[in-house]
Amino acid sequence: MTHPISLARGREYLAIPGPSVMPDAVLQAMHRPSPNIYDGELIEMMPDLIRDLRRVARTVHNVAIYIANGHGTWEAALSNTIAPGETVLAPASGRFTHGWAEMAEGIGAKVDVIDFGTSSVWGFDRIAEVLRADSSHDIKAILAVHVDTSSSIRNNLPALRALLDDLGHPALVMADCIASLGCEQFEMDAWGVDVTVTACQKGLMTPPGVGFVFFNDKAQAKRAAMPRVSRYWDWQPRANPELFYQYFDGTAPTHHLYGLRAALDLIHAEGIENVWARHQRLAQAIWTACEIWAQGGALSLNVADRADRSHAVTALCLSGGLGTPLRSYTEQSLGLTLGIGLGMEDWDGCFRLGHMGHINAQMVMAMLGGVETAMAALDIPRGTGALEAAATALVT
Ligand SMILES: *Cc1c(COP(=O)(O)O)cnc(C)c1O
């Protein structure tokens, strides 16, 4: 009996927008016996870890660490700043903003969502209108998703800060940088972001399970004025621990910390600006290939303007609901897993390429080659020369 030929054997590649590819250095750092949590190396590594996390977020301010995914950091940020009955504004460019807004409803906030759809950046005229109408400053925070991972829209955080300053509106800017941190330029302090939430499994290249909330003095002043903050989510002891266990309000995420240490070493050895430049160049190669495929009429990029596209994830749609079949083909036949079409009306027609974290040019070319192969197998019309053009984009 003969077995059917498979081209999927070999090292598999998970090219989804989180969790991202884990560097061997991260995996190896985690492969060790449990450390003492009361004394020694684990405790001593914390000050440098905190310093190096701040360097990635480009802030000199505080950070609280949670054993949580990104959703946990959404709740953490809200729990420290928004009292029941207070209002938050959520300008939405995709599914993740709605998710954070729902979390705000869950803690008793009034939520004003301005929906810009799934392929447009924030419209600052509409945001300005809402803020101007709020003369009593009921809006306490803007839930600002930097890169919405479902749509691959990147929004302009410095412009949001400038708008608030122009209008003299005191709302906190709370940025979700879960997809963008460690992938593309983000400057918490220089951009006037008051609270930043992020998690470890995307640009920080560590298995899911640890999240971070960075906050400045303005956000801390709001925290101090809160009627109550639930004990576990309270950022105060976590950011100013007197005892080691207070960093985590309990047992430390021991092995995650070793993995994260290795990941931060990789990021800072490369240099954060170089990390951003690498992601930018790789994204340009990906867009170049996609734009050429799109000439065939079946594939389209979700975000029309390059300037509005994330450097960490690319959302694409295929006519005829072929997104899901394409993903099935790459996974089963090629060993390449692509991201599902999240939050889109035509779920099966859309898919996403994750290009965040520990990726290089040959991995991007392999991913693009996998998509080209699947399109050939499924007989999807497409422009020719996409891979060659991507190769050229990598070197120019
Ligand atoms: C991944 C992601 C989240 C959710 O993170 P989880 O760890 O899955 O809870 C939230 N916001 C953005 C922008 C993301 O990319």
The ligand as an SDF file (V2000), in Angstrom:
LIG
                    3D

 15 15  0  0  0  0  0  0  0  0999 V2000
   -4.1490   39.6900   20.7470 C   0  0  0  0  0  0  0  0  0  0  0  0
   -4.8120   40.9810   21.0350 C   0  0  0  0  0  0  0  0  0  0  0  0
   -5.6810   41.1220   22.1240 C   0  0  0  0  0  0  0  0  0  0  0  0
   -6.1120   39.9830   22.9810 C   0  0  0  0  0  0  0  0  0  0  0  0
   -5.0730   39.3780   23.6340 O   0  0  0  0  0  0  0  0  0  0  0  0
   -5.3330   37.9720   24.3430 P   0  0  0  0  0  0  0  0  0  0  0  0
   -3.9990   37.6390   24.8900 O   0  0  0  0  0  0  0  0  0  0  0  0
   -5.8030   37.0450   23.2680 O   0  0  0  0  0  0  0  0  0  0  0  0
   -6.3490   38.1720   25.3920 O   0  0  0  0  0  0  0  0  0  0  0  0
   -6.2050   42.3670   22.3610 C   0  0  0  0  0  0  0  0  0  0  0  0
   -5.9140   43.4250   21.5900 N   0  0  0  0  0  0  0  0  0  0  0  0
   -5.1000   43.3140   20.5300 C   0  0  0  0  0  0  0  0  0  0  0  0
   -4.8160   44.5190   19.7020 C   0  0  0  0  0  0  0  0  0  0  0  0
   -4.5240   42.0860   20.2170 C   0  0  0  0  0  0  0  0  0  0  0  0
   -3.7180   41.9830   19.1590 O   0  0  0  0  0  0  0  0  0  0  0  0
  1  2  1  0
  2  3  1  0
  2 14  2  0
  3  4  1  0
  3 10  2  0
  4  5  1  0
  5  6  1  0
  6  7  2  0
  6  8  1  0
  6  9  1  0
 10 11  1  0
 11 12  2  0
 12 13  1  0
 12 14  1  0
 14 15  1  0
M  END
$$$$
